[in-house]
Amino acid sequence: ALFINRISSNNDMSRRPATRAPAEACCPPAAPASPLPASEAEQNTELARLAKALGHPARVSILRTLLKRDTCVAGEIGEGLPLAQSTVSQHLKQLKEAGLIRGQVAGPRVCYCVEPAAVLLLKALITAL
């Protein structure tokens, strides 16, 4: 994955060359798979919650980008999106709060990856429609 190292120099953020690391180096362990909710009402609630998190094309694009990678992704998530980095960060926050992605911010490193159990649950909920 790409880690973007940030260095503060006269309040100016600059980038060092990116380095690669395996997914487990920056993302916490994957959550255990969640079973499909038993009742239709619970399925509806869970599907609505996940659909809301994907309710913006930028968030769908971010999730697609992460699904295409088998490692954590850092600074290049926002590349190709016509959005400011702060907006991309807000979209990442919403995806993380919904449990669709996981990641870790540790010092100068910011890294995200897909939460496989949540994606499987989303697929199962859509299939059950």
N, C-alpha and C positions, 0 to 999 in steps of 0.2 A: 504494500500500500504506500501511498505517498504521504509522507509527513512533511508539513510545511513548517519549518523552523522560523519563528518570528524573533527578530532582534530589535529592541527599542534603541534608537539612535536619534537623539534630539527630537523625541516625540514622533519620529518617523518610522513606520513599519516597513521593513525590507525583508526580502526572502532570500534564503540560502538554497542551494540545490536540494531538491527533494531526494529522500532515501526511501527504499522499499523495506517493508516488514510484513511478516505473516499476519493474518487476521487475528489470531489469538494473542498477538503482542499488543494490540490496541483495543480490541473489543472485549467486553466481559463475556463469560461463557453464555452460550445460547440457553434460552429458557426452555423448560420441558414443554413438549407439545400439549396444547390444551384440547380437551375433548370438545366435540360439537355440543353446544348447550342442549339439554334435554327437551325443553319446551320450545314451542314455536315463538312464544313471546320473548324468551331469552335470546333466541337466534335472531329475531328481528332487532332487538336492542343492540346486540353485538355487531350485527351487520351495519346498522345505521351509524354506530360509533366509528367503525373502520372506514365506512364510505365517506363520512364527514371529513376524516383525516385525509382522504384522497380527493376531496372536493375542489381542488385547484389543479389546473394543468401542470404547474411547476412542481407540485408535490408528486404527481404521477410520474413526471419526468425524472425527478430525483430518485424515486423508488426503482424505476426502470434502470437507471444508471447503476444503482447499487446491486440490483439483481444480476446484471451482466458481469459483475466482478466476483471473483472468488476470494478476494482479499478486502481489507478495509480500504476505504476511500477517504481522502482528506480534502485538500485544497481544490482539487479539480472538479468537485461536485457542481459548482456553479458555472463552470465553463459551458458555453453553449446556451445558457439561459440569459435572456435579456433583462436580468434583474441585478440590482445592487447586492453586494455581498451580505449586507445587513438583512435584506429581504430573504435571501437564500437561508440565512441563519434562522430566521423566524419560521420558515417552512420546515427546516430540519427539526426545530424544536417541537413543532406540532406532530410531525411523524414519530418522533421519539416518545412524546407524551402518549400517543395512541398505541405505542408498543410495536409499531411496524419496523422500526429501525432501532439499533442499539449503538452505543458509542461511548466514547470517553474523552473528556477534556482533561489533560494532565500537563500542566505547565505550558510549554510551547506547542504541544501536539493536540490536534483535533482530528478525530477519526470516527467514521461511521460505517456500519455494515447492516445488512438486512437481518431482521429477527425471523429466522426460518419458521418457527412455530406460528407466528402471527400471520405470515403469508399463507401457510398451509390452512390455517383456520379461515382466513378470508376466502380462499378458494373453495373450501368445504361449504361455507355459508352461502356462497353464490351458487354452487352446484345444488344445494338443497332448496333453492327457490322454487 
